[in-house]
């Protein structure tokens, strides 16, 4: 309802919904992997949760012009690379 009242078009609404669904899938899959591999909640897991939160807020920051779109894309790619590194090497 809020999206329709705010003048959000159908395409933007769809992209927002897919972004949210993707975040939920990542969260469930990540914690499912931790449970299946019997890994403890160490520091790298909490950093990845923080990255997940920042990636979730990033589109809102770009839309509100807090972050420029190019910077937002670069930040998203950088955070994704850091999350992949943490998941692969589990440094701490």
Number of C-alpha atoms within 10 A of each C-alpha: 5 7 12 10 7 8 10 12 10 11 9 12 14 12 11 15 12 12 15 13 12 12 16 14 11 13 14 11 12 16 14 12 12 14 12 9 9 9 11 9 11 11 13 17 20 11 15 19 15 13 17 19 12 15 19 17 11 19 18 13 15 16 12 10 11 11 16 12 15 10 11 19 15 11 16 18 13 12 17 16 12 15 20 13 13 17 14 9 9 13 10 9
